[in-house]
Amino acid sequence: MDISNLSLAQLKELERLIPKEIRRREAEEKARVRKELEAFVQARGFSLEELIGAGVAEKSRSGGKVAPKYRHPQQPSLEWTGRGRQPKWVEAWIAQGGSLDQLRI
């Protein structure tokens, strides 16, 4: 497709329409592939849910809370799951000679 002869207005209109069309086609393609997969596994006596688990994607994205593993001994409201960067209170505890094991719940 040669777009070099299109006007600026036409190009801007294409720029507006293309993302919508891409999303629409992706949705169609996913639906088509899902039907093909369902037919494939059904022909072998299974369901997609049996093979990949019902709601696996939803569970992994649920953003469920992680239980804290560490708690400040004098200020129980200060907790940390052990994931990500250490909070300032943990860094301060360790800098003052404390150990992470002392904070373990």
Secondary structure, DSSP 8 states (H G I E B T S, - for coil): ---TTS-HHHHHHHHHHHHHHHHHHHHHHHHHHHHHHHHHHHHTT--HHHHH-TTHHHHHTS-------EE-SS-TT-EE-S-SS--HHHHHHHHTT--HHHHB-
